[in-house]
Amino acid sequence: MSAAPNVYDAEPIPEGARAEIERLLNSGDLFRYTSENAPVTLLEQEFAAMIGAKYALAVSSCSAALFLSLKALGLPRDAKVLIPAFTFAAVPSSVVHADCIPVLVEVADNYRIDMADFEAKLTDDIQAIIISHMRGHTSDMDAIMALANDRNIPVIEDAAHSLGTQWHGTNIGTIGKIGCFSFQSYKLLNAGEGGILITDDDEIIAKAIIMSGAYEHNWKKHGHVQDRFRFWQNKLPLYNQRLGNMSAAIVRPQLAELPRRVRDGRANHDYVAARLNDSPWFIVPDKLPPEERAPDSLQFNLEGFSQAEARAFQKAAKARGVAIQVFGLSEDNARAFWNWQFLGSTPDLPLTRAMLEKACDTRLPARLTTPDLDFIAAALLAAAEDVKGPARAYGT
Ligand SMILES: *Cc1c(COP(=O)(O)O)cnc(C)c1O
């Protein structure tokens, strides 16, 4: 029997990063605004061109990008912001940080926003919408954008963990007014920490750049929208959420790796998903037709498991070498809305709760081999049998 694959290790940083890091170490030129054409500036230009956006601003995290997005929209204190109830705690946190109030929308058991609840909660007092494409799972962006545009409400896409995902062939993150991505180590581009904000809007990029910490006339090094920078000069607070040159030097050579990571991640996902869907215990929800996935993990729902059985399954999978988490059953999970006690109170959201209590998450990085994938699929199927007994012949 082969050994359990290590799904936690990141890929090595491409060799191409070394010369640039050596240069930065020798020069000590680590601050993005010291020299012209610094690695952070080049990363912004390359990322914007790759994703298909006019402007990009690299910052210290995706959380910072979300916060700056809300601030750049000029939302007043206590503005209500619609967010999905299935997201990472960083999202409601960014709303609180921007002095706004998050309104949670139900998410269905296919991990996508429940459009009936979305429409019901899109009341006149909603001033912005954040759509989290959790693990790349893309909600119905056609319906969401139609409703938002109808009411003139700006949409921020939290694409932290969905770089490379497409909707009707368009990159996720470029559909709303602003898109935000993460360079934290578990995402598709790894700088340890970091993030990037993209937009086509002159006003938003100028405001976000100044607030990210382009103090005095550092904004001149961005080249574009100089008249907008001049207009906003000294009118906005500085939050200093810049990215450093070392992080940019680590990310830049990874951009060329993206197509491979996306292609292999999708193939790995679909391979394991097909094996799980063949069993009576698991359902990997279908994507919506316009979506092309770029997964580096797999989510699936347990079918007909009690909570005790779901916990036993989690334990059995671990004993067989595969760590999974049931989002709603692992203690203090940051993606379970009832753990966001910092909001004061959280509403009752039965649809999202039911999904979280059966939705499993397992890492599936692009670098895994077919034997690794077979090991994982076999371990999950065997763990289900450990709990539920042998499957009856299925499909006959
Ligand atoms: C990782 C993640 C974030 C936060 O990204 P950071 O760069 O760690 O701040 C936000 N939203 C989602 C959906 C994420 O997966």
The ligand as an ORCA input file, in Angstrom:
! r2SCAN-3c Opt
* xyz 0 1
  C      -8.102     33.156      2.550
  C      -9.390     33.837      2.365
  C      -9.560     35.183      2.760
  C      -8.503     35.963      3.493
  O      -7.294     36.095      2.812
  P      -6.028     36.688      3.599
  O      -5.039     37.006      2.507
  O      -5.528     35.615      4.509
  O      -6.467     37.887      4.340
  C     -10.784     35.778      2.506
  N     -11.779     35.117      1.893
  C     -11.640     33.838      1.500
  C     -12.778     33.160      0.792
  C     -10.455     33.149      1.725
  O     -10.342     31.878      1.333
*
